[in-house]
């Protein structure tokens, strides 16, 4: 039976500490990037935020294709044991994007904007970020097993690949379920809190 969970070893805890640190650095980088934007760009962003209410009511968020393609790509490169730096880079990229978004909302409405940005991120980003964290730790363990298997020539590599693919498909399924929720309910939830802006 394949167990789809993390084993809370000291290695896992250290990895999570590392990812949290990377996440925090990414947030500050995103903040710094926003601060360095020209006034024209900031004005354009604030104009978009002013119209956020009508945007939320006019269309649903559809991330299905993007996430399926992204996670399928990550699955392939992680199977090939060359994907860890790419996964880590995308993890960092997402945190930079979050920092930029938080800075934008804070610039627009100060602390109420900051609160709204946190709600926005919880509703739209929490699942994909948890998924990326799990994928990175899982892929790192997988890569170690594959390398050891090749060195020992014990022919367990196909078993490792099979287990890894099953876990990745499980993650993809969870993200798709999250995307269904986001498609039908995200904008309604965000519209409910629009008074903060």
Secondary structure, 3 states (H helix, E strand, C coil): CCCCCCCCCHHHHHHHHHHHHHHHHHHHHHHHHHHCCCHHHHHHHHHHHHCHHHHHHHCCCCCHHHHHHHHHHHHHHHHCCCCHHHHHHHHHHHHHHHHHHHHHHHHHHHHHHHHHHHHHHHHHHHHHHHHHHHHHHHHHHHHHHHHHHHHHCCCCHHHHHHHHHHHHHHHHHHHHHHHHHHHHHHHHHHHHCHHHC
